[in-house]
């Protein structure tokens, strides 16, 4: 299940998460973000229990996006134990997306 990330649940969902998380930084007006949406949803089911999938709307949660230094979207940050361990930016196909996730998880 994909949850929306906000400043209110950031501590619980990211900092205190026992599972690594991947955050999708997006905006409704962003075409490539909308194109990544079905891929993010499909892949989230494959990694259930191994990786927590979160979405962060950069328009409503701009402070959190700034905290991560996000400059381009869509951006995906993998966070483990409260620290960012990988980031990838831009639209990509499902195979490339899974490959980048696997690379990040293998480094943990």
Buried (B, 14 or more C-beta within 10 A) or exposed (E): EBEEBBEEEBEEBBEEBEEBBBBBBBBEEBEBBBEBBEBBEEBBEEBEEEBBBBBBBBEBBEEBBEEBEBEEBBBBBBBBEEEBBBBBBEBBEBEEBBEBBEEBBEEE
